[in-house]
Amino acid sequence: MKRRALDPFEFRSRETLRRGVLRLAQHVAVHARRILPSAAGDLPWAVHEARLSLKHARALLRLVSQGLEKTPPTLTRLDAQLKKAAQVLAPARDIDVGQATLARLIQGSPARDRSRLEPLRHWLATQHRKQPVQPGPILAGLAAIPPLLDRVALSLDRAPWPKHAWKVLESSLQTGYRRARRRLASAADSGEASEFHRARTSTKRLMYQTRLLRSASPARAGRLSRQLDRIQKLLGDDHDLALLDASLERAPAKVGDPKSKKRLRATLALRQRKLRRRATRLAREAFLERAAPFATRLHRDWKSWRKRGARQS
């Protein structure tokens, strides 16, 4: 079966906000269903696409639930179920990334260290083979996603939308903007790995939500979405290095040359500091505005864009 990527994750000028949310939710569910026939032949690809579908669905769900005056319990439960569905697929991704990251680091190490670090790479691969990712549960997890996304689309349709749907978007965007801004600043102050991970989660959520509006507001939402994408990628690399370092710390002393391991872990720490500094600098540039003025200007862009769409119809 021919693979198809997700259509652009953004609203259209000639549709209402509610209709746009429902269209995208339904499309994400259809895409997750299309993944299944190819899953057994290329599990890493299927896992990647399924995780992407879940992230898009959660972005839509939170966009609506956080913007309503009172969040229906159904939406809260579905958000937890989407998170759990993603966690089922996470081990397959983490193992591939961990081994690939270590291989790249060893390749970039001084020549004197490469052969001495090879036993470490083999040890990590052995640990993963002792606890292999079974394709059966992963395939079962993939099969459970389309019905779950169908329920998300149905629940979003039944949500108590207000008369002026923009209020939902405005409230949710302001909440997400403030949270990402605050968490990134807190992570920069503390320097804690857990704080940077929380900041990345908020950054990604806001990235997906602003991506919905990039056609309506290229200079504002589109620009912020691109900045957030760069920030979350930097913090994603930082998180991968943190997980790898935790694995290396568990390695027995007899595996690999001690001095080479020490230099490798020093390289990891240095790369993490650089990634965090770059992410912090980009965050300061991205969040120059406060949340309320940002949302007000975004609303103006939205109304102008919708008027242009109406004239063209």
Kinemage of the C-alpha trace (Angstrom):
@kinemage 1
@onewidth
@group {chain A} dominant
@subgroup {mainchain}
@vectorlist {calphas} color= white
{ca met a 1} P 0.000 0.000 0.000
{ca lys a 2} L 1.246 3.470 -0.902
{ca arg a 3} L 2.221 5.496 2.156
{ca arg a 4} L 0.537 8.822 2.682
{ca ala a 5} L 1.680 11.549 5.013
{ca leu a 6} L -0.702 13.586 7.107
{ca asp a 7} L -2.250 16.514 5.273
{ca pro a 8} L -1.169 19.987 6.436
{ca phe a 9} L -2.212 20.367 10.075
{ca glu a 10} L -3.877 23.770 9.823
{ca phe a 11} L -7.213 25.490 9.492
{ca arg a 12} L -8.762 26.679 6.219
{ca ser a 13} L -10.060 30.189 5.706
{ca arg a 14} L -13.494 29.146 4.431
{ca glu a 15} L -14.400 26.886 7.354
{ca thr a 16} L -15.579 27.742 10.827
{ca leu a 17} L -13.257 27.037 13.706
{ca arg a 18} L -15.428 24.171 14.923
{ca arg a 19} L -15.634 22.617 11.467
{ca gly a 20} L -11.879 22.894 11.095
{ca val a 21} L -11.275 21.108 14.399
{ca leu a 22} L -13.652 18.294 13.439
{ca arg a 23} L -12.173 17.924 9.949
{ca leu a 24} L -8.649 17.621 11.325
{ca ala a 25} L -9.716 15.204 14.082
{ca gln a 26} L -11.414 12.963 11.531
{ca his a 27} L -8.442 13.131 9.184
{ca val a 28} L -6.030 12.126 11.953
{ca ala a 29} L -8.229 9.075 12.668
{ca val a 30} L -8.296 8.120 8.968
{ca his a 31} L -4.515 8.455 8.742
{ca ala a 32} L -4.009 6.211 11.782
{ca arg a 33} L -6.186 3.572 10.103
{ca arg a 34} L -4.151 3.761 6.878
{ca ile a 35} L -0.978 2.955 8.815
{ca leu a 36} L -2.110 -0.520 9.857
{ca pro a 37} L -1.648 -2.482 6.580
{ca ser a 38} L 2.049 -1.437 6.421
{ca ala a 39} L 2.807 -1.789 10.136
{ca ala a 40} L 4.108 -5.362 10.175
{ca gly a 41} L 6.491 -4.679 7.278
{ca asp a 42} L 7.934 -1.459 8.693
{ca leu a 43} L 7.212 -1.152 12.391
{ca pro a 44} L 9.491 1.878 13.088
{ca trp a 45} L 7.713 3.902 10.379
{ca ala a 46} L 4.282 2.845 11.646
{ca val a 47} L 5.201 3.760 15.237
{ca his a 48} L 6.470 7.174 14.121
{ca glu a 49} L 3.308 7.948 12.143
{ca ala a 50} L 1.019 6.675 14.904
{ca arg a 51} L 2.792 8.781 17.536
{ca leu a 52} L 2.425 11.802 15.249
{ca ser a 53} L -1.307 11.125 14.887
{ca leu a 54} L -1.671 10.907 18.663
{ca lys a 55} L 0.214 14.174 19.173
{ca his a 56} L -2.030 15.961 16.674
{ca ala a 57} L -5.147 14.523 18.294
{ca arg a 58} L -4.023 15.619 21.770
{ca ala a 59} L -3.245 19.105 20.447
{ca leu a 60} L -6.800 19.405 19.104
{ca leu a 61} L -8.341 17.918 22.222
{ca arg a 62} L -6.463 20.250 24.557
{ca leu a 63} L -7.099 23.228 22.294
{ca val a 64} L -10.815 22.737 22.856
{ca ser a 65} L -10.877 21.396 26.434
{ca gln a 66} L -8.605 24.121 27.851
{ca gly a 67} L -10.633 26.826 26.134
{ca leu a 68} L -14.057 25.790 27.423
{ca glu a 69} L -15.443 27.317 30.594
{ca lys a 70} L -15.995 23.810 31.948
{ca thr a 71} L -14.159 20.826 30.509
{ca pro a 72} L -16.435 17.793 29.951
{ca pro a 73} L -15.153 14.702 31.826
{ca thr a 74} L -15.197 12.776 28.537
{ca leu a 75} L -12.489 15.020 27.076
{ca thr a 76} L -10.355 14.639 30.202
{ca arg a 77} L -10.629 10.838 30.021
{ca leu a 78} L -9.798 10.796 26.321
{ca asp a 79} L -6.709 12.912 26.896
{ca ala a 80} L -5.470 10.371 29.457
{ca gln a 81} L -6.200 7.516 27.038
{ca leu a 82} L -4.268 9.230 24.236
{ca lys a 83} L -1.307 9.658 26.570
{ca lys a 84} L -1.454 5.983 27.549
{ca ala a 85} L -1.653 4.909 23.890
{ca ala a 86} L 1.519 6.898 23.162
{ca gln a 87} L 3.303 5.317 26.126
{ca val a 88} L 2.645 1.843 24.700
{ca leu a 89} L 4.626 2.828 21.598
{ca ala a 90} L 7.400 4.733 23.400
{ca pro a 91} L 9.786 1.798 24.186
{ca ala a 92} L 10.188 0.929 20.505
{ca arg a 93} L 11.217 4.492 19.714
{ca asp a 94} L 13.479 4.940 22.769
{ca ile a 95} L 15.547 1.821 22.054
{ca asp a 96} L 16.202 2.794 18.437
{ca val a 97} L 17.147 6.346 19.416
{ca gly a 98} L 19.401 5.283 22.314
{ca gln a 99} L 21.483 2.911 20.228
{ca ala a 100} L 21.715 5.317 17.292
{ca thr a 101} L 22.766 8.195 19.573
{ca leu a 102} L 25.530 6.153 21.191
{ca ala a 103} L 26.787 4.969 17.797
{ca arg a 104} L 27.040 8.585 16.578
{ca leu a 105} L 28.874 9.662 19.725
{ca ile a 106} L 31.390 6.836 19.454
{ca gln a 107} L 31.964 7.653 15.786
{ca gly a 108} L 32.645 11.273 16.730
{ca ser a 109} L 34.995 10.360 19.592
{ca pro a 110} L 38.779 10.622 19.301
{ca ala a 111} L 40.323 7.713 17.378
{ca arg a 112} L 41.990 6.412 20.545
{ca asp a 113} L 38.593 5.966 22.212
{ca arg a 114} L 36.526 4.390 19.445
{ca ser a 115} L 37.696 0.793 19.789
{ca arg a 116} L 37.712 1.099 23.585
{ca leu a 117} L 34.077 2.204 23.593
{ca glu a 118} L 32.796 -0.533 21.276
{ca pro a 119} L 32.243 -2.942 24.232
{ca leu a 120} L 29.945 -0.293 25.710
{ca arg a 121} L 27.855 -0.190 22.542
{ca his a 122} L 27.631 -3.987 22.524
{ca trp a 123} L 26.638 -3.969 26.203
{ca leu a 124} L 23.792 -1.528 25.549
{ca ala a 125} L 22.571 -3.633 22.622
{ca thr a 126} L 22.710 -6.729 24.841
{ca gln a 127} L 20.635 -5.032 27.526
{ca his a 128} L 17.995 -4.202 24.959
{ca arg a 129} L 18.016 -7.770 23.635
{ca lys a 130} L 17.406 -9.040 27.165
{ca gln a 131} L 14.239 -6.951 27.259
{ca pro a 132} L 13.213 -6.939 23.595
{ca val a 133} L 10.319 -4.931 22.287
{ca gln a 134} L 7.765 -7.515 21.236
{ca pro a 135} L 6.026 -6.615 17.965
{ca gly a 136} L 2.767 -8.206 19.125
{ca pro a 137} L 1.911 -5.623 21.820
{ca ile a 138} L 3.084 -2.798 19.567
{ca leu a 139} L 0.862 -3.979 16.698
{ca ala a 140} L -2.029 -4.367 19.135
{ca gly a 141} L -1.379 -0.839 20.373
{ca leu a 142} L -1.404 0.471 16.811
{ca ala a 143} L -4.706 -1.290 16.088
{ca ala a 144} L -6.314 0.311 19.164
{ca ile a 145} L -5.493 3.861 18.049
{ca pro a 146} L -8.014 4.451 15.178
{ca pro a 147} L -11.115 3.637 17.306
{ca leu a 148} L -9.740 5.881 20.054
{ca leu a 149} L -9.261 8.737 17.575
{ca asp a 150} L -12.794 8.166 16.258
{ca arg a 151} L -14.057 8.734 19.816
{ca val a 152} L -11.970 11.917 20.053
{ca ala a 153} L -13.587 13.305 16.883
{ca leu a 154} L -17.074 12.390 18.119
{ca ser a 155} L -16.483 13.961 21.533
{ca leu a 156} L -15.135 17.162 20.011
{ca asp a 157} L -18.289 17.372 17.889
{ca arg a 158} L -20.444 16.994 21.003
{ca ala a 159} L -18.430 19.453 23.115
{ca pro a 160} L -20.337 22.517 24.420
{ca trp a 161} L -18.933 25.019 21.937
{ca pro a 162} L -19.761 28.658 22.767
{ca lys a 163} L -21.490 30.912 20.276
{ca his a 164} L -18.203 32.677 19.497
{ca ala a 165} L -15.808 29.791 18.936
{ca trp a 166} L -12.758 32.080 18.834
{ca lys a 167} L -13.040 32.417 22.625
{ca val a 168} L -12.114 28.734 22.885
{ca leu a 169} L -9.002 29.211 20.800
{ca glu a 170} L -8.018 32.473 22.474
{ca ser a 171} L -8.303 31.087 26.009
{ca ser a 172} L -6.425 27.892 25.165
{ca leu a 173} L -3.630 29.676 23.302
{ca gln a 174} L -3.084 32.130 26.133
{ca thr a 175} L -2.932 29.278 28.659
{ca gly a 176} L -0.480 27.302 26.520
{ca tyr a 177} L 1.628 30.369 25.750
{ca arg a 178} L 1.975 31.321 29.425
{ca arg a 179} L 2.759 27.749 30.465
{ca ala a 180} L 5.473 27.221 27.835
{ca arg a 181} L 7.003 30.636 28.544
{ca arg a 182} L 7.039 30.035 32.302
{ca arg a 183} L 8.404 26.495 32.112
{ca leu a 184} L 11.204 27.403 29.722
{ca ala a 185} L 12.270 30.232 32.035
{ca ser a 186} L 12.062 27.938 35.070
{ca ala a 187} L 14.172 25.267 33.342
{ca ala a 188} L 16.829 27.819 32.418
{ca asp a 189} L 16.991 28.975 36.050
{ca ser a 190} L 17.119 25.512 37.619
{ca gly a 191} L 19.193 23.639 35.026
{ca glu a 192} L 17.354 20.435 36.027
{ca ala a 193} L 16.821 17.765 33.337
{ca ser a 194} L 13.251 17.153 34.557
{ca glu a 195} L 12.437 20.869 34.193
{ca phe a 196} L 13.732 20.962 30.637
{ca his a 197} L 11.657 17.865 29.809
{ca arg a 198} L 8.501 19.535 31.182
{ca ala a 199} L 9.346 22.677 29.219
{ca arg a 200} L 9.712 20.636 26.045
{ca thr a 201} L 6.287 19.036 26.556
{ca ser a 202} L 4.624 22.450 26.867
{ca thr a 203} L 6.614 23.813 23.927
{ca lys a 204} L 5.552 20.964 21.635
{ca arg a 205} L 1.914 21.333 22.627
{ca leu a 206} L 1.945 25.055 21.812
{ca met a 207} L 3.869 24.362 18.593
{ca tyr a 208} L 1.132 22.069 17.276
{ca gln a 209} L -1.573 24.551 18.245
{ca thr a 210} L 0.099 27.562 16.617
{ca arg a 211} L 0.772 25.418 13.545
{ca leu a 212} L -2.997 25.268 13.071
{ca leu a 213} L -2.954 29.029 12.449
{ca arg a 214} L 0.156 29.434 10.311
{ca ser a 215} L -1.856 30.199 7.147
{ca ala a 216} L -4.064 32.656 9.015
{ca ser a 217} L -1.096 34.405 10.612
{ca pro a 218} L 2.220 33.579 8.867
{ca ala a 219} L 4.144 36.431 10.490
{ca arg a 220} L 2.919 35.690 14.006
{ca ala a 221} L 1.595 32.143 14.523
{ca gly a 222} L 3.695 30.735 11.691
{ca arg a 223} L 6.867 32.364 12.964
{ca leu a 224} L 6.245 31.266 16.565
{ca ser a 225} L 5.487 27.714 15.428
{ca arg a 226} L 8.842 27.518 13.619
{ca gln a 227} L 10.681 28.911 16.643
{ca leu a 228} L 8.963 26.437 18.962
{ca asp a 229} L 9.837 23.598 16.612
{ca arg a 230} L 13.528 24.487 16.831
{ca ile a 231} L 13.330 24.751 20.630
{ca gln a 232} L 11.583 21.403 21.100
{ca lys a 233} L 14.048 19.663 18.775
{ca leu a 234} L 16.980 20.998 20.786
{ca leu a 235} L 15.350 19.876 24.029
{ca gly a 236} L 14.459 16.531 22.439
{ca asp a 237} L 18.131 15.951 21.652
{ca asp a 238} L 18.952 16.967 25.229
{ca his a 239} L 16.435 14.441 26.581
{ca asp a 240} L 17.857 11.654 24.397
{ca leu a 241} L 21.348 12.407 25.737
{ca ala a 242} L 20.045 12.410 29.316
{ca leu a 243} L 18.460 8.967 28.836
{ca leu a 244} L 21.663 7.662 27.253
{ca asp a 245} L 23.782 9.029 30.099
{ca ala a 246} L 21.531 7.271 32.623
{ca ser a 247} L 22.058 4.011 30.712
{ca leu a 248} L 25.832 4.509 30.653
{ca glu a 249} L 25.830 5.151 34.387
{ca arg a 250} L 24.304 1.697 34.914
{ca ala a 251} L 27.007 -0.013 32.838
{ca pro a 252} L 29.313 -2.288 34.864
{ca ala a 253} L 32.801 -0.885 35.491
{ca lys a 254} L 34.403 -3.722 33.525
{ca val a 255} L 32.549 -2.818 30.307
{ca gly a 256} L 34.714 -0.535 28.160
{ca asp a 257} L 37.750 1.517 29.092
{ca pro a 258} L 37.053 3.662 32.216
{ca lys a 259} L 38.907 6.733 30.951
{ca ser a 260} L 37.202 6.535 27.562
{ca lys a 261} L 33.810 6.224 29.256
{ca lys a 262} L 34.581 9.238 31.411
{ca arg a 263} L 35.496 11.305 28.342
{ca leu a 264} L 32.337 10.131 26.576
{ca arg a 265} L 30.125 11.167 29.482
{ca ala a 266} L 31.935 14.515 29.654
{ca thr a 267} L 31.150 14.967 25.952
{ca leu a 268} L 27.503 14.160 26.678
{ca ala a 269} L 27.355 16.757 29.444
{ca leu a 270} L 28.995 19.396 27.249
{ca arg a 271} L 26.546 18.764 24.411
{ca gln a 272} L 23.626 19.004 26.809
{ca arg a 273} L 24.815 22.363 28.127
{ca lys a 274} L 25.150 23.695 24.573
{ca leu a 275} L 21.709 22.416 23.570
{ca arg a 276} L 20.103 23.975 26.630
{ca arg a 277} L 21.831 27.319 26.109
{ca arg a 278} L 20.655 27.448 22.493
{ca ala a 279} L 17.105 26.504 23.476
{ca thr a 280} L 17.060 29.140 26.222
{ca arg a 281} L 18.308 31.832 23.856
{ca leu a 282} L 15.666 30.923 21.249
{ca ala a 283} L 12.962 30.913 23.937
{ca arg a 284} L 13.808 34.472 24.947
{ca glu a 285} L 13.453 35.545 21.306
{ca ala a 286} L 10.223 33.601 20.801
{ca phe a 287} L 8.391 34.912 23.877
{ca leu a 288} L 9.074 38.620 23.683
{ca glu a 289} L 5.337 39.364 23.781
{ca arg a 290} L 3.043 38.608 26.665
{ca ala a 291} L 0.199 36.163 26.131
{ca ala a 292} L -2.741 38.593 25.975
{ca pro a 293} L -1.277 40.991 23.350
{ca phe a 294} L -0.120 37.993 21.310
{ca ala a 295} L -3.648 36.531 21.284
{ca thr a 296} L -5.203 39.917 20.436
{ca arg a 297} L -2.962 40.404 17.400
{ca leu a 298} L -3.537 36.814 16.368
{ca his a 299} L -7.293 37.401 16.462
{ca arg a 300} L -6.904 40.374 14.117
{ca asp a 301} L -4.913 38.205 11.708
{ca trp a 302} L -7.580 35.513 11.948
{ca lys a 303} L -10.462 37.898 11.143
{ca ser a 304} L -8.626 39.442 8.171
{ca trp a 305} L -7.766 36.010 6.816
{ca arg a 306} L -11.363 34.807 7.174
{ca lys a 307} L -12.663 37.902 5.365
{ca arg a 308} L -10.287 37.293 2.460
{ca gly a 309} L -11.474 33.692 2.296
{ca ala a 310} L -15.122 34.780 2.284
{ca arg a 311} L -14.519 37.205 -0.619
{ca gln a 312} L -12.849 34.451 -2.652
{ca ser a 313} L -15.686 31.952 -2.152
